[in-house]
Amino acid sequence: MSAVPEGRSHRSPPSQPQSPLAVLGLIFAVAALLLAGVDAYRLRETRGTEAAVEQRLADLQRIAAPKDALAEQDAIVQQALKAESARLDQLDAAYADLRKHSEEGRDAWIKAEAASLLVAANEEVEIRHDPVLAFKALQEADSRLKLISDPRLIGVRQEIARESNALRAVPEPDVEGMAVALAGIAESVDTLPMKRTVPEHYAPGGNLNDNGKPEAQGFWDRFKAAAGRLADDMFTVRSHDVPVEPLLAPREEFLLRRNLELKLESARSALLDREGAAFKDSTRSADIWLTDYFDIQSGAVKGAVQQLDTMQQQDIAPALPDISASLTLLRQLESPRNAAP
């Protein structure tokens, strides 16, 4: 080996300066690498995003499939609901029509009842002359019409109110009281004393001047005795301070009492039937009968006569108002020409 000379150091040969083109190329290379990395990163991100989008799209498609089915089912349900709603509307219309006919039938029935009551009220006035029952019939008819909501009936109800006030103003005699009084007099007829009655042991043909002497046994004596009795029966002389009144036999007394009962019963029947003229005639006849054949000095007879006199002053059949207007109005409303549409 050859020795290296001392005093001479070992050094690398000095590097030559690089050219600008080389540096620029290096920079471009580095930039290209960076761009390639960025592009690779973006590509990877894009692919990941696309995968995510595809996954999301698949999920949405999976979700959309049931929604379509639900939408189809919803459409079916909506169609069924519309059909059910139409059916319910038909049922409501049918129910409304049925209710209308039912109410019309109910109203017609109530109006028929009211008309019947008004007819009864007119019969009580025209036939029986009973204002009390006629008033009650009018009130019942008004209570029936009150159940109907029909403004056309206001006029009918107003007319019923007017007729009711007219009936209320009619004087009402005490018919029941007079009927009870007549029945009481009729029950006491057998106990009322009569003016003159024949004793039950009385026998016509008796001799009041009989002195109790024995009858003569001879023919001539019997003839004179018979002639004397005949003269006594034909002519009787008595002394009285009062007018002589005929005696009544028991059979006549019985007939007189029964006749009085008939007169009282006739008066009572006329009273209940509101027959004013017949009632006054019967009470007057019974009054005269009591005065003629019964003892007017008796308190019972005098009381009966006073009761009959008071009854004759009563007007049991006063003039009653015309109450036919309400019935006429109601019948006009029920006629087909005035029926509501």
C-alpha distance (Angstrom), angle and dihedral (degrees) to the residues before:
residue distance angle dihedral
M1 . . .
S2 3.67 . .
A3 3.76 117.1 .
V4 3.69 121.7 -118.0
P5 3.61 114.0 -122.6
E6 3.77 116.0 -109.6
G7 3.70 118.3 -122.6
R8 3.80 92.1 47.1
S9 3.75 119.4 98.0
H10 3.83 125.4 -148.3
R11 3.88 108.9 -115.9
S12 3.83 133.9 169.5
P13 3.67 114.9 -113.1
P14 3.82 110.1 -96.7
S15 3.87 115.6 -95.7
Q16 3.63 116.9 -112.6
P17 3.86 116.4 -122.1
Q18 3.86 114.8 -99.3
S19 3.75 119.4 -119.6
P20 3.88 123.1 -115.1
L21 3.75 91.7 -117.3
A22 3.72 91.3 60.1
V23 3.79 91.2 51.5
L24 3.78 91.8 48.0
G25 3.76 91.0 49.1
L26 3.73 89.8 51.1
I27 3.78 91.2 51.4
F28 3.80 90.8 49.4
A29 3.74 90.3 49.1
V30 3.76 92.3 51.5
A31 3.78 91.0 46.3
A32 3.75 90.4 49.6
L33 3.73 90.6 51.8
L34 3.77 90.0 49.9
L35 3.78 92.1 48.7
A36 3.76 90.6 47.9
G37 3.77 89.7 51.9
V38 3.74 92.1 47.9
D39 3.78 91.1 47.5
A40 3.76 90.1 48.5
Y41 3.79 90.3 49.5
R42 3.80 91.9 47.5
L43 3.75 90.7 47.1
R44 3.75 91.0 51.6
E45 3.82 90.2 47.1
T46 3.75 91.2 47.5
R47 3.77 91.8 50.0
G48 3.80 89.5 48.9
T49 3.79 90.7 49.2
E50 3.78 91.2 47.6
A51 3.78 89.8 50.3
A52 3.77 90.3 49.1
V53 3.81 90.9 47.8
E54 3.76 90.9 48.6
Q55 3.79 89.9 48.7
R56 3.79 90.2 48.3
L57 3.77 90.8 47.6
A58 3.78 90.2 50.5
D59 3.77 89.6 49.1
L60 3.77 90.7 48.7
Q61 3.76 90.3 49.5
R62 3.78 90.3 50.9
I63 3.79 89.4 49.3
A64 3.80 93.3 44.3
A65 3.79 92.9 55.1
P66 3.85 94.2 65.2
K67 3.75 89.1 41.6
D68 3.76 90.5 57.4
A69 3.75 89.5 49.1
L70 3.79 89.8 48.2
A71 3.79 90.6 47.8
E72 3.78 89.9 51.7
Q73 3.79 90.8 47.8
D74 3.81 89.5 46.4
A75 3.79 89.7 52.9
I76 3.80 89.8 50.7
V77 3.81 90.7 48.0
Q78 3.81 91.5 48.1
Q79 3.77 90.3 51.0
A80 3.81 90.4 48.9
L81 3.82 90.0 48.7
K82 3.77 91.0 51.1
A83 3.79 90.2 50.2
E84 3.81 90.7 47.8
S85 3.79 90.7 47.3
A86 3.81 89.9 52.0
R87 3.80 90.2 48.9
L88 3.83 90.6 49.2
D89 3.79 89.9 49.9
Q90 3.79 88.9 52.9
L91 3.79 90.5 48.7
D92 3.80 90.6 48.7
A93 3.78 90.6 50.4
A94 3.80 91.2 47.8
Y95 3.83 90.6 47.7
A96 3.79 91.6 48.3
D97 3.79 90.3 49.7
L98 3.79 91.4 47.2
R99 3.79 91.0 47.6
K100 3.78 90.5 48.8
H101 3.80 91.8 51.8
S102 3.80 90.5 43.9
E103 3.79 92.1 51.6
E104 3.78 90.3 45.7
G105 3.81 89.6 52.2
R106 3.81 91.2 46.4
D107 3.79 91.9 48.1
A108 3.80 91.1 47.4
W109 3.82 90.2 51.3
I110 3.81 92.1 49.1
K111 3.80 91.6 47.8
A112 3.81 90.0 49.8
E113 3.81 89.7 52.3
A114 3.81 90.9 49.1
A115 3.80 91.2 48.9
S116 3.80 90.7 50.5
L117 3.81 90.8 51.3
L118 3.80 91.0 49.1
V119 3.81 89.6 51.2
A120 3.82 89.3 51.1
A121 3.82 90.2 50.0
N122 3.80 90.9 52.7
E123 3.80 90.6 48.5
E124 3.80 90.5 52.4
V125 3.80 89.3 53.3
E126 3.80 100.2 40.1
I127 3.81 101.5 34.9
R128 3.80 109.8 21.1
H129 3.83 98.7 25.7
D130 3.80 90.7 -139.6
P131 3.83 110.5 146.0
V132 3.82 92.9 179.3
L133 3.80 95.7 60.5
A134 3.81 90.4 39.4
F135 3.82 90.0 54.8
K136 3.81 91.4 49.6
A137 3.81 91.1 49.8
L138 3.82 90.7 51.7
Q139 3.80 91.2 51.0
E140 3.80 91.5 50.4
A141 3.81 91.0 49.8
D142 3.81 90.8 50.9
S143 3.82 91.2 50.0
R144 3.82 89.1 54.2
L145 3.81 94.4 49.4
K146 3.80 90.3 48.9
L147 3.82 88.4 68.9
I148 3.83 92.0 64.4
S149 3.81 121.0 80.4
D150 3.77 96.3 -146.1
P151 3.84 118.4 129.4
R152 3.79 89.6 -156.5
L153 3.80 89.0 70.4
I154 3.81 93.3 61.9
G155 3.80 90.8 86.2
V156 3.81 91.4 50.1
R157 3.80 92.0 50.4
Q158 3.80 91.3 47.6
E159 3.80 89.6 52.9
I160 3.83 90.3 48.9
A161 3.82 89.3 52.4
R162 3.82 90.9 51.2
E163 3.80 92.2 48.7
S164 3.81 91.4 46.9
N165 3.82 90.8 53.7
A166 3.81 89.8 49.4
L167 3.81 91.7 52.2
R168 3.80 91.1 45.8
A169 3.81 89.1 56.9
V170 3.84 93.1 56.4
P171 3.85 111.6 104.5
E172 3.78 109.8 -113.4
P173 3.84 117.3 -147.8
D174 3.78 120.5 -148.3
V175 3.79 95.6 -102.0
E176 3.80 95.0 164.5
G177 3.79 91.9 49.3
M178 3.80 93.1 50.6
A179 3.80 91.3 45.7
V180 3.81 90.1 53.4
A181 3.83 90.8 47.7
L182 3.82 92.0 51.4
A183 3.80 90.8 48.4
G184 3.82 89.6 50.9
I185 3.80 92.5 51.5
A186 3.81 90.6 47.7
E187 3.82 91.0 52.2
S188 3.82 91.6 52.0
V189 3.82 96.1 48.6
D190 3.79 93.5 102.0
T191 3.81 91.3 53.6
L192 3.81 97.5 48.3
P193 3.84 111.7 105.9
M194 3.78 117.8 -121.2
K195 3.78 126.9 -141.5
R196 3.83 101.7 -111.1
T197 3.78 128.5 -1.1
V198 3.78 130.7 178.1
P199 3.83 115.4 -117.1
E200 3.76 112.3 -109.3
H201 3.82 91.9 -122.5
Y202 3.80 91.9 54.0
A203 3.83 114.4 119.1
P204 3.81 120.2 -172.4
G205 3.78 115.8 -122.3
G206 3.83 97.3 41.5
N207 3.82 118.6 143.5
L208 3.79 112.5 -123.8
N209 3.82 91.1 -167.6
D210 3.79 93.8 54.2
N211 3.84 105.0 138.3
G212 3.78 94.4 -169.9
K213 3.85 95.6 -109.0
P214 3.81 115.9 150.7
E215 3.74 115.8 -101.6
A216 3.79 117.7 -102.4
Q217 3.74 113.4 -104.4
G218 3.84 98.2 -151.7
F219 3.77 124.4 90.9
W220 3.76 94.2 -117.8
D221 3.80 92.2 46.7
R222 3.81 92.3 49.0
F223 3.81 90.0 49.3
K224 3.81 93.0 52.7
A225 3.81 91.0 45.6
A226 3.83 91.8 51.1
A227 3.82 91.4 47.5
G228 3.80 89.9 49.8
R229 3.84 92.5 51.0
L230 3.79 90.3 48.3
A231 3.80 90.9 52.7
D232 3.80 90.7 47.2
D233 3.84 91.4 51.5
M234 3.78 92.5 48.6
F235 3.77 97.9 45.3
T236 3.80 124.8 32.2
V237 3.78 120.2 172.8
R238 3.82 116.8 -158.9
S239 3.78 134.8 166.2
H240 3.88 117.8 -129.3
D241 3.78 132.7 170.5
V242 3.86 92.3 -157.7
P243 3.82 132.0 50.4
V244 3.75 113.5 -78.6
E245 3.85 113.2 -109.9
P246 3.79 123.3 -162.3
L247 3.77 117.8 -106.2
L248 3.81 118.8 -119.9
A249 3.75 121.3 -134.7
P250 3.84 117.4 -136.5
R251 3.80 90.9 -106.5
E252 3.79 91.2 51.8
E253 3.81 90.7 48.1
F254 3.81 90.4 52.4
L255 3.81 92.1 51.1
L256 3.81 92.4 47.0
R257 3.80 92.0 53.2
R258 3.80 92.6 47.2
N259 3.79 90.2 48.6
L260 3.80 90.0 53.6
E261 3.80 90.1 50.6
L262 3.82 89.9 53.1
K263 3.78 91.5 50.9
L264 3.80 91.5 50.0
E265 3.79 92.0 47.2
S266 3.80 90.3 49.0
A267 3.81 89.4 52.1
R268 3.80 91.1 49.1
S269 3.82 92.5 49.3
A270 3.81 91.5 49.2
L271 3.81 89.3 48.5
L272 3.80 93.5 53.6
D273 3.82 90.8 45.8
R274 3.83 90.6 49.4
E275 3.82 91.6 -123.5
G276 3.79 100.2 155.0
A277 3.81 99.9 -174.6
A278 3.81 94.6 45.8
F279 3.82 90.6 46.5
K280 3.79 93.1 53.1
D281 3.83 92.3 46.1
S282 3.82 92.4 49.8
T283 3.81 95.1 46.4
R284 3.82 91.0 46.4
S285 3.82 90.8 49.4
A286 3.81 91.7 49.3
D287 3.81 90.0 47.4
I288 3.81 91.9 52.5
W289 3.81 90.7 45.5
L290 3.78 91.7 53.8
T291 3.80 91.6 47.6
D292 3.81 94.5 48.3
Y293 3.80 102.0 43.0
F294 3.79 107.9 21.1
D295 3.78 132.1 68.6
I296 3.79 103.8 -93.9
Q297 3.79 89.9 -168.6
S298 3.81 89.7 67.4
G299 3.79 114.5 98.7
A300 3.80 92.7 -135.5
V301 3.81 92.8 51.8
K302 3.79 92.2 44.4
G303 3.82 91.2 50.5
A304 3.81 91.5 49.7
V305 3.81 90.8 50.1
Q306 3.82 91.4 49.9
Q307 3.80 91.2 50.3
L308 3.80 91.3 50.6
D309 3.82 91.4 47.7
T310 3.83 89.9 52.6
M311 3.81 92.1 48.6
Q312 3.80 91.1 53.1
Q313 3.79 88.8 61.0
Q314 3.83 92.7 55.7
D315 3.80 121.2 96.8
I316 3.79 102.2 -142.7
A317 3.81 93.8 175.1
P318 3.83 108.1 44.5
A319 3.78 119.3 178.8
L320 3.82 109.0 -80.8
P321 3.81 125.7 -150.2
D322 3.78 124.7 -111.8
I323 3.82 108.9 -99.2
S324 3.80 99.6 174.3
A325 3.83 97.1 101.6
S326 3.82 94.9 83.0
L327 3.80 91.9 50.9
T328 3.81 90.9 48.5
L329 3.82 91.8 51.4
L330 3.79 92.4 48.6
R331 3.79 92.4 50.1
Q332 3.80 90.9 48.9
L333 3.81 90.0 54.3
E334 3.79 90.4 51.0
S335 3.78 94.4 52.0
P336 3.87 114.8 107.7
R337 3.79 91.5 -120.0
N338 3.84 91.5 61.3
A339 3.79 97.1 37.3
A340 3.77 115.6 127.4
P341 3.86 115.3 -108.9
